[in-house]
Each structure stands twice: as structure tokens, then as C-alpha cells.
Amino acid sequence: MSHRARKSSAQWQQIIKQQRSSGLSQRAYCQGNELNPVTFSNWKRRLGIDSSGNPKPEPWLELPLPAAKQSPGRNQGWDIELDLGNGICLRLNQMG
């Protein structure tokens, strides 16, 4: 039984890049390089690489918070309300 050394995420990024530039299908590349095609696919997904070889966009949106107005006797903080639909509302607040 042969034991193969685990590859780092940086190594998998390089392997995926090499497969893309080889012109071979993922299956053919894996067969020719003794790679498990399921492991290859898992690493592509794990690294967020889509079928065209590009990183997938981040699944969140960063919004700037407006400057809070300072009221006398009240610390500065923030309030966020997110309507999730189906009657579900997420409310977050922080008072400084």
C-alpha cells in the first residue's frame, strides 16, 4: 500500500491552474497525474474556483454604515434590521 503525502491548498491551486493550461479535461488530467478526480473537484469547490477556472464571487455584500448621530446623553452605536422574508426579521444593535 502506497501512502501519498497530503497536498497543501497552495499546491492544489497550482495543480488546478496546471490542469486549466494543459488543455486536458479534468478527468484526463487526473488520470495522467495519478490524482483522484473526486479530490480534485472537492479542492476546486473548497478553493472557490468555478468551472471556468476563475474564483467565485464572495457570497456576501459589505455595506458601509452611515455615521451615527450623537444625541445628548446617548452613546454612539448602530442599529441594523434585515427583513429575511416570510415574516422573519433580524435586528442587531450596538450601543457604544
Secondary structure, DSSP 8 states (H G I E B T S, - for coil): --------HHHHHHHHHHHHHHT--HHHHHHHTT--HHHHHHHHHHTTB-TTSSB---S------------TT---EEEEEEEEETTEEEEEEEE-
